[in-house]
Amino acid sequence: LKRSTDIMFGGKQVVICGYGEVGKGCCQALKGLGCIVYITEIDPICALQA
């Protein structure tokens, strides 16, 4: 995302739908860029992990 767009991510609010393998990776990467991350998940166990 950072290479393909010319957007500063710091302080942006981001919603991630699903907390599987891809969602976890996106969450970590976006938090590392300074984003405020919100996660939606329908599985209660995965929701607790988030």
PDB file of N, CA, C, O and CB in Angstrom:
ATOM      1  N   LEU A   1       0.812  -1.203   0.000  1.00  0.00           N
ATOM      2  CA  LEU A   1       0.000   0.000   0.000  1.00  0.00           C
ATOM      3  C   LEU A   1       0.850   1.260   0.000  1.00  0.00           C
ATOM      4  O   LEU A   1       0.569   2.216  -0.723  1.00  0.00           O
ATOM      5  CB  LEU A   1      -0.921   0.002   1.192  1.00  0.00           C
ATOM      6  N   LYS A   2       1.872   1.247   0.803  1.00  0.00           N
ATOM      7  CA  LYS A   2       2.690   2.451   0.912  1.00  0.00           C
ATOM      8  C   LYS A   2       3.419   2.742  -0.393  1.00  0.00           C
ATOM      9  O   LYS A   2       3.583   3.905  -0.762  1.00  0.00           O
ATOM     10  CB  LYS A   2       3.694   2.309   2.051  1.00  0.00           C
ATOM     11  N   ARG A   3       3.853   1.713  -1.089  1.00  0.00           N
ATOM     12  CA  ARG A   3       4.575   1.920  -2.346  1.00  0.00           C
ATOM     13  C   ARG A   3       3.639   2.263  -3.490  1.00  0.00           C
ATOM     14  O   ARG A   3       4.004   3.039  -4.373  1.00  0.00           O
ATOM     15  CB  ARG A   3       5.378   0.685  -2.698  1.00  0.00           C
ATOM     16  N   SER A   4       2.427   1.696  -3.491  1.00  0.00           N
ATOM     17  CA  SER A   4       1.522   1.901  -4.621  1.00  0.00           C
ATOM     18  C   SER A   4       0.734   3.203  -4.528  1.00  0.00           C
ATOM     19  O   SER A   4       0.209   3.678  -5.535  1.00  0.00           O
ATOM     20  CB  SER A   4       0.565   0.745  -4.721  1.00  0.00           C
ATOM     21  N   THR A   5       0.643   3.784  -3.338  1.00  0.00           N
ATOM     22  CA  THR A   5      -0.054   5.059  -3.188  1.00  0.00           C
ATOM     23  C   THR A   5       0.899   6.075  -2.580  1.00  0.00           C
ATOM     24  O   THR A   5       1.895   5.720  -1.950  1.00  0.00           O
ATOM     25  CB  THR A   5      -1.328   4.902  -2.309  1.00  0.00           C
ATOM     26  N   ASP A   6       0.583   7.312  -2.776  1.00  0.00           N
ATOM     27  CA  ASP A   6       1.410   8.382  -2.215  1.00  0.00           C
ATOM     28  C   ASP A   6       0.651   9.030  -1.053  1.00  0.00           C
ATOM     29  O   ASP A   6       0.455  10.245  -1.029  1.00  0.00           O
ATOM     30  CB  ASP A   6       1.777   9.447  -3.309  1.00  0.00           C
ATOM     31  N   ILE A   7       0.226   8.199  -0.090  1.00  0.00           N
ATOM     32  CA  ILE A   7      -0.594   8.654   1.029  1.00  0.00           C
ATOM     33  C   ILE A   7       0.181   8.479   2.323  1.00  0.00           C
ATOM     34  O   ILE A   7       0.841   7.461   2.534  1.00  0.00           O
ATOM     35  CB  ILE A   7      -1.937   7.882   1.087  1.00  0.00           C
ATOM     36  N   MET A   8       0.096   9.479   3.185  1.00  0.00           N
ATOM     37  CA  MET A   8       0.657   9.359   4.527  1.00  0.00           C
ATOM     38  C   MET A   8      -0.377   8.652   5.398  1.00  0.00           C
ATOM     39  O   MET A   8      -1.517   9.108   5.489  1.00  0.00           O
ATOM     40  CB  MET A   8       1.044  10.767   5.123  1.00  0.00           C
ATOM     41  N   PHE A   9      -0.003   7.554   6.034  1.00  0.00           N
ATOM     42  CA  PHE A   9      -0.946   6.749   6.794  1.00  0.00           C
ATOM     43  C   PHE A   9      -1.035   7.143   8.266  1.00  0.00           C
ATOM     44  O   PHE A   9      -1.990   6.750   8.936  1.00  0.00           O
ATOM     45  CB  PHE A   9      -0.568   5.309   6.688  1.00  0.00           C
ATOM     46  N   GLY A  10      -0.100   7.888   8.779  1.00  0.00           N
ATOM     47  CA  GLY A  10      -0.076   8.231  10.195  1.00  0.00           C
ATOM     48  C   GLY A  10      -1.332   8.968  10.633  1.00  0.00           C
ATOM     49  O   GLY A  10      -1.684   9.996  10.055  1.00  0.00           O
ATOM     50  N   GLY A  11      -2.014   8.443  11.657  1.00  0.00           N
ATOM     51  CA  GLY A  11      -3.216   9.068  12.197  1.00  0.00           C
ATOM     52  C   GLY A  11      -4.500   8.729  11.468  1.00  0.00           C
ATOM     53  O   GLY A  11      -5.578   9.114  11.919  1.00  0.00           O
ATOM     54  N   LYS A  12      -4.416   8.018  10.351  1.00  0.00           N
ATOM     55  CA  LYS A  12      -5.627   7.638   9.618  1.00  0.00           C
ATOM     56  C   LYS A  12      -6.360   6.532  10.365  1.00  0.00           C
ATOM     57  O   LYS A  12      -5.739   5.725  11.056  1.00  0.00           O
ATOM     58  CB  LYS A  12      -5.280   7.179   8.179  1.00  0.00           C
ATOM     59  N   GLN A  13      -7.680   6.497  10.225  1.00  0.00           N
ATOM     60  CA  GLN A  13      -8.493   5.443  10.812  1.00  0.00           C
ATOM     61  C   GLN A  13      -8.767   4.398   9.741  1.00  0.00           C
ATOM     62  O   GLN A  13      -9.196   4.727   8.636  1.00  0.00           O
ATOM     63  CB  GLN A  13      -9.821   6.011  11.399  1.00  0.00           C
ATOM     64  N   VAL A  14      -8.513   3.125  10.080  1.00  0.00           N
ATOM     65  CA  VAL A  14      -8.627   2.032   9.121  1.00  0.00           C
ATOM     66  C   VAL A  14      -9.511   0.947   9.719  1.00  0.00           C
ATOM     67  O   VAL A  14      -9.383   0.622  10.900  1.00  0.00           O
ATOM     68  CB  VAL A  14      -7.226   1.464   8.743  1.00  0.00           C
ATOM     69  N   VAL A  15     -10.415   0.379   8.905  1.00  0.00           N
ATOM     70  CA  VAL A  15     -11.248  -0.742   9.334  1.00  0.00           C
ATOM     71  C   VAL A  15     -10.774  -1.991   8.609  1.00  0.00           C
ATOM     72  O   VAL A  15     -10.644  -1.996   7.384  1.00  0.00           O
ATOM     73  CB  VAL A  15     -12.763  -0.469   9.054  1.00  0.00           C
ATOM     74  N   ILE A  16     -10.516  -3.051   9.369  1.00  0.00           N
ATOM     75  CA  ILE A  16     -10.137  -4.344   8.804  1.00  0.00           C
ATOM     76  C   ILE A  16     -11.289  -5.304   9.044  1.00  0.00           C
ATOM     77  O   ILE A  16     -11.717  -5.501  10.181  1.00  0.00           O
ATOM     78  CB  ILE A  16      -8.802  -4.886   9.435  1.00  0.00           C
ATOM     79  N   CYS A  17     -11.788  -5.899   7.973  1.00  0.00           N
ATOM     80  CA  CYS A  17     -12.906  -6.845   8.063  1.00  0.00           C
ATOM     81  C   CYS A  17     -12.341  -8.254   8.117  1.00  0.00           C
ATOM     82  O   CYS A  17     -11.860  -8.777   7.111  1.00  0.00           O
ATOM     83  CB  CYS A  17     -13.891  -6.685   6.857  1.00  0.00           C
ATOM     84  N   GLY A  18     -12.399  -8.866   9.295  1.00  0.00           N
ATOM     85  CA  GLY A  18     -11.891 -10.218   9.481  1.00  0.00           C
ATOM     86  C   GLY A  18     -10.514 -10.206  10.106  1.00  0.00           C
ATOM     87  O   GLY A  18      -9.662  -9.396   9.742  1.00  0.00           O
ATOM     88  N   TYR A  19     -10.298 -11.113  11.055  1.00  0.00           N
ATOM     89  CA  TYR A  19      -9.024 -11.173  11.762  1.00  0.00           C
ATOM     90  C   TYR A  19      -8.390 -12.540  11.555  1.00  0.00           C
ATOM     91  O   TYR A  19      -8.016 -13.218  12.512  1.00  0.00           O
ATOM     92  CB  TYR A  19      -9.213 -10.884  13.267  1.00  0.00           C
ATOM     93  N   GLY A  20      -8.274 -12.936  10.285  1.00  0.00           N
ATOM     94  CA  GLY A  20      -7.572 -14.172   9.938  1.00  0.00           C
ATOM     95  C   GLY A  20      -6.103 -13.866   9.716  1.00  0.00           C
ATOM     96  O   GLY A  20      -5.570 -12.906  10.274  1.00  0.00           O
ATOM     97  N   GLU A  21      -5.460 -14.670   8.913  1.00  0.00           N
ATOM     98  CA  GLU A  21      -4.031 -14.480   8.649  1.00  0.00           C
ATOM     99  C   GLU A  21      -3.762 -13.144   7.954  1.00  0.00           C
ATOM    100  O   GLU A  21      -2.833 -12.427   8.324  1.00  0.00           O
ATOM    101  CB  GLU A  21      -3.493 -15.631   7.793  1.00  0.00           C
ATOM    102  N   VAL A  22      -4.568 -12.814   6.956  1.00  0.00           N
ATOM    103  CA  VAL A  22      -4.369 -11.560   6.223  1.00  0.00           C
ATOM    104  C   VAL A  22      -4.721 -10.367   7.107  1.00  0.00           C
ATOM    105  O   VAL A  22      -4.002  -9.368   7.119  1.00  0.00           O
ATOM    106  CB  VAL A  22      -5.221 -11.541   4.934  1.00  0.00           C
ATOM    107  N   GLY A  23      -5.814 -10.467   7.839  1.00  0.00           N
ATOM    108  CA  GLY A  23      -6.221  -9.382   8.723  1.00  0.00           C
ATOM    109  C   GLY A  23      -5.191  -9.087   9.795  1.00  0.00           C
ATOM    110  O   GLY A  23      -4.934  -7.927  10.116  1.00  0.00           O
ATOM    111  N   LYS A  24      -4.597 -10.142  10.354  1.00  0.00           N
ATOM    112  CA  LYS A  24      -3.560  -9.956  11.377  1.00  0.00           C
ATOM    113  C   LYS A  24      -2.347  -9.237  10.792  1.00  0.00           C
ATOM    114  O   LYS A  24      -1.799  -8.324  11.410  1.00  0.00           O
ATOM    115  CB  LYS A  24      -3.134 -11.315  11.971  1.00  0.00           C
ATOM    116  N   GLY A  25      -1.936  -9.655   9.599  1.00  0.00           N
ATOM    117  CA  GLY A  25      -0.789  -9.025   8.951  1.00  0.00           C
ATOM    118  C   GLY A  25      -1.054  -7.569   8.607  1.00  0.00           C
ATOM    119  O   GLY A  25      -0.196  -6.710   8.809  1.00  0.00           O
ATOM    120  N   CYS A  26      -2.246  -7.293   8.085  1.00  0.00           N
ATOM    121  CA  CYS A  26      -2.604  -5.909   7.761  1.00  0.00           C
ATOM    122  C   CYS A  26      -2.656  -5.057   9.017  1.00  0.00           C
ATOM    123  O   CYS A  26      -2.211  -3.910   9.017  1.00  0.00           O
ATOM    124  CB  CYS A  26      -3.953  -5.855   7.034  1.00  0.00           C
ATOM    125  N   CYS A  27      -3.199  -5.619  10.083  1.00  0.00           N
ATOM    126  CA  CYS A  27      -3.302  -4.896  11.346  1.00  0.00           C
ATOM    127  C   CYS A  27      -1.922  -4.498  11.860  1.00  0.00           C
ATOM    128  O   CYS A  27      -1.706  -3.347  12.241  1.00  0.00           O
ATOM    129  CB  CYS A  27      -4.030  -5.746  12.391  1.00  0.00           C
ATOM    130  N   GLN A  28      -1.006  -5.434  11.870  1.00  0.00           N
ATOM    131  CA  GLN A  28       0.345  -5.143  12.355  1.00  0.00           C
ATOM    132  C   GLN A  28       1.045  -4.114  11.470  1.00  0.00           C
ATOM    133  O   GLN A  28       1.705  -3.203  11.970  1.00  0.00           O
ATOM    134  CB  GLN A  28       1.176  -6.429  12.418  1.00  0.00           C
ATOM    135  N   ALA A  29       0.898  -4.265  10.158  1.00  0.00           N
ATOM    136  CA  ALA A  29       1.564  -3.345   9.234  1.00  0.00           C
ATOM    137  C   ALA A  29       1.010  -1.930   9.369  1.00  0.00           C
ATOM    138  O   ALA A  29       1.766  -0.959   9.401  1.00  0.00           O
ATOM    139  CB  ALA A  29       1.409  -3.834   7.790  1.00  0.00           C
ATOM    140  N   LEU A  30      -0.315  -1.821   9.448  1.00  0.00           N
ATOM    141  CA  LEU A  30      -0.923  -0.496   9.528  1.00  0.00           C
ATOM    142  C   LEU A  30      -0.664   0.172  10.873  1.00  0.00           C
ATOM    143  O   LEU A  30      -0.486   1.388  10.942  1.00  0.00           O
ATOM    144  CB  LEU A  30      -2.415  -0.594   9.282  1.00  0.00           C
ATOM    145  N   LYS A  31      -0.642  -0.621  11.940  1.00  0.00           N
ATOM    146  CA  LYS A  31      -0.289  -0.047  13.246  1.00  0.00           C
ATOM    147  C   LYS A  31       1.153   0.445  13.231  1.00  0.00           C
ATOM    148  O   LYS A  31       1.472   1.465  13.843  1.00  0.00           O
ATOM    149  CB  LYS A  31      -0.488  -1.087  14.376  1.00  0.00           C
ATOM    150  N   GLY A  32       2.014  -0.272  12.539  1.00  0.00           N
ATOM    151  CA  GLY A  32       3.401   0.142  12.413  1.00  0.00           C
ATOM    152  C   GLY A  32       3.562   1.450  11.658  1.00  0.00           C
ATOM    153  O   GLY A  32       4.533   2.178  11.868  1.00  0.00           O
ATOM    154  N   LEU A  33       2.608   1.752  10.775  1.00  0.00           N
ATOM    155  CA  LEU A  33       2.638   3.012  10.030  1.00  0.00           C
ATOM    156  C   LEU A  33       1.957   4.146  10.791  1.00  0.00           C
ATOM    157  O   LEU A  33       1.928   5.282  10.319  1.00  0.00           O
ATOM    158  CB  LEU A  33       1.972   2.832   8.675  1.00  0.00           C
ATOM    159  N   GLY A  34       1.408   3.842  11.967  1.00  0.00           N
ATOM    160  CA  GLY A  34       0.793   4.878  12.787  1.00  0.00           C
ATOM    161  C   GLY A  34      -0.699   5.034  12.613  1.00  0.00           C
ATOM    162  O   GLY A  34      -1.258   6.055  13.013  1.00  0.00           O
ATOM    163  N   CYS A  35      -1.362   4.050  12.026  1.00  0.00           N
ATOM    164  CA  CYS A  35      -2.809   4.116  11.831  1.00  0.00           C
ATOM    165  C   CYS A  35      -3.557   3.740  13.106  1.00  0.00           C
ATOM    166  O   CYS A  35      -3.035   3.044  13.976  1.00  0.00           O
ATOM    167  CB  CYS A  35      -3.233   3.196  10.685  1.00  0.00           C
ATOM    168  N   ILE A  36      -4.790   4.221  13.188  1.00  0.00           N
ATOM    169  CA  ILE A  36      -5.723   3.787  14.219  1.00  0.00           C
ATOM    170  C   ILE A  36      -6.542   2.677  13.574  1.00  0.00           C
ATOM    171  O   ILE A  36      -7.263   2.925  12.608  1.00  0.00           O
ATOM    172  CB  ILE A  36      -6.640   4.983  14.756  1.00  0.00           C
ATOM    173  N   VAL A  37      -6.441   1.451  14.097  1.00  0.00           N
ATOM    174  CA  VAL A  37      -7.012   0.278  13.440  1.00  0.00           C
ATOM    175  C   VAL A  37      -8.237  -0.216  14.203  1.00  0.00           C
ATOM    176  O   VAL A  37      -8.192  -0.404  15.419  1.00  0.00           O
ATOM    177  CB  VAL A  37      -5.964  -0.843  13.327  1.00  0.00           C
ATOM    178  N   TYR A  38      -9.330  -0.422  13.473  1.00  0.00           N
ATOM    179  CA  TYR A  38     -10.543  -1.031  14.004  1.00  0.00           C
ATOM    180  C   TYR A  38     -10.742  -2.352  13.279  1.00  0.00           C
ATOM    181  O   TYR A  38     -10.528  -2.435  12.070  1.00  0.00           O
ATOM    182  CB  TYR A  38     -11.790  -0.089  13.834  1.00  0.00           C
ATOM    183  N   ILE A  39     -11.152  -3.391  14.013  1.00  0.00           N
ATOM    184  CA  ILE A  39     -11.310  -4.723  13.431  1.00  0.00           C
ATOM    185  C   ILE A  39     -12.744  -5.190  13.628  1.00  0.00           C
ATOM    186  O   ILE A  39     -13.302  -5.067  14.718  1.00  0.00           O
ATOM    187  CB  ILE A  39     -10.314  -5.732  14.064  1.00  0.00           C
ATOM    188  N   THR A  40     -13.340  -5.732  12.557  1.00  0.00           N
ATOM    189  CA  THR A  40     -14.648  -6.368  12.659  1.00  0.00           C
ATOM    190  C   THR A  40     -14.456  -7.863  12.457  1.00  0.00           C
ATOM    191  O   THR A  40     -13.702  -8.287  11.581  1.00  0.00           O
ATOM    192  CB  THR A  40     -15.659  -5.779  11.617  1.00  0.00           C
ATOM    193  N   GLU A  41     -15.136  -8.653  13.264  1.00  0.00           N
ATOM    194  CA  GLU A  41     -14.992 -10.111  13.197  1.00  0.00           C
ATOM    195  C   GLU A  41     -16.272 -10.751  13.717  1.00  0.00           C
ATOM    196  O   GLU A  41     -16.822 -10.316  14.729  1.00  0.00           O
ATOM    197  CB  GLU A  41     -13.751 -10.600  14.020  1.00  0.00           C
ATOM    198  N   ILE A  42     -16.754 -11.799  13.017  1.00  0.00           N
ATOM    199  CA  ILE A  42     -17.979 -12.466  13.452  1.00  0.00           C
ATOM    200  C   ILE A  42     -17.705 -13.671  14.339  1.00  0.00           C
ATOM    201  O   ILE A  42     -18.583 -14.094  15.091  1.00  0.00           O
ATOM    202  CB  ILE A  42     -18.783 -12.896  12.252  1.00  0.00           C
ATOM    203  N   ASP A  43     -16.508 -14.227  14.265  1.00  0.00           N
ATOM    204  CA  ASP A  43     -16.141 -15.371  15.105  1.00  0.00           C
ATOM    205  C   ASP A  43     -15.740 -14.855  16.487  1.00  0.00           C
ATOM    206  O   ASP A  43     -14.794 -14.075  16.595  1.00  0.00           O
ATOM    207  CB  ASP A  43     -14.976 -16.201  14.458  1.00  0.00           C
ATOM    208  N   PRO A  44     -16.439 -15.275  17.549  1.00  0.00           N
ATOM    209  CA  PRO A  44     -16.152 -14.734  18.885  1.00  0.00           C
ATOM    210  C   PRO A  44     -14.727 -14.996  19.362  1.00  0.00           C
ATOM    211  O   PRO A  44     -14.153 -14.150  20.047  1.00  0.00           O
ATOM    212  CB  PRO A  44     -17.112 -15.315  19.879  1.00  0.00           C
ATOM    213  N   ILE A  45     -14.146 -16.132  19.022  1.00  0.00           N
ATOM    214  CA  ILE A  45     -12.789 -16.451  19.471  1.00  0.00           C
ATOM    215  C   ILE A  45     -11.785 -15.532  18.789  1.00  0.00           C
ATOM    216  O   ILE A  45     -10.887 -14.999  19.441  1.00  0.00           O
ATOM    217  CB  ILE A  45     -12.448 -17.933  19.182  1.00  0.00           C
ATOM    218  N   CYS A  46     -11.929 -15.346  17.496  1.00  0.00           N
ATOM    219  CA  CYS A  46     -11.033 -14.430  16.776  1.00  0.00           C
ATOM    220  C   CYS A  46     -11.238 -12.991  17.240  1.00  0.00           C
ATOM    221  O   CYS A  46     -10.287 -12.212  17.294  1.00  0.00           O
ATOM    222  CB  CYS A  46     -11.264 -14.531  15.256  1.00  0.00           C
ATOM    223  N   ALA A  47     -12.481 -12.639  17.573  1.00  0.00           N
ATOM    224  CA  ALA A  47     -12.756 -11.284  18.053  1.00  0.00           C
ATOM    225  C   ALA A  47     -12.039 -11.018  19.368  1.00  0.00           C
ATOM    226  O   ALA A  47     -11.567  -9.905  19.599  1.00  0.00           O
ATOM    227  CB  ALA A  47     -14.265 -11.069  18.223  1.00  0.00           C
ATOM    228  N   LEU A  48     -11.950 -12.015  20.227  1.00  0.00           N
ATOM    229  CA  LEU A  48     -11.233 -11.850  21.488  1.00  0.00           C
ATOM    230  C   LEU A  48      -9.730 -11.701  21.254  1.00  0.00           C
ATOM    231  O   LEU A  48      -9.062 -10.968  21.983  1.00  0.00           O
ATOM    232  CB  LEU A  48     -11.506 -13.039  22.413  1.00  0.00           C
ATOM    233  N   GLN A  49      -9.197 -12.383  20.253  1.00  0.00           N
ATOM    234  CA  GLN A  49      -7.779 -12.257  19.932  1.00  0.00           C
ATOM    235  C   GLN A  49      -7.453 -10.857  19.413  1.00  0.00           C
ATOM    236  O   GLN A  49      -6.373 -10.323  19.662  1.00  0.00           O
ATOM    237  CB  GLN A  49      -7.374 -13.309  18.897  1.00  0.00           C
ATOM    238  N   ALA A  50      -8.399 -10.282  18.694  1.00  0.00           N
ATOM    239  CA  ALA A  50      -8.184  -8.946  18.119  1.00  0.00           C
ATOM    240  C   ALA A  50      -8.132  -7.923  19.228  1.00  0.00           C
ATOM    241  O   ALA A  50      -7.959  -6.733  18.964  1.00  0.00           O
ATOM    242  CB  ALA A  50      -9.297  -8.584  17.106  1.00  0.00           C
TER     243      ALA A  50
END
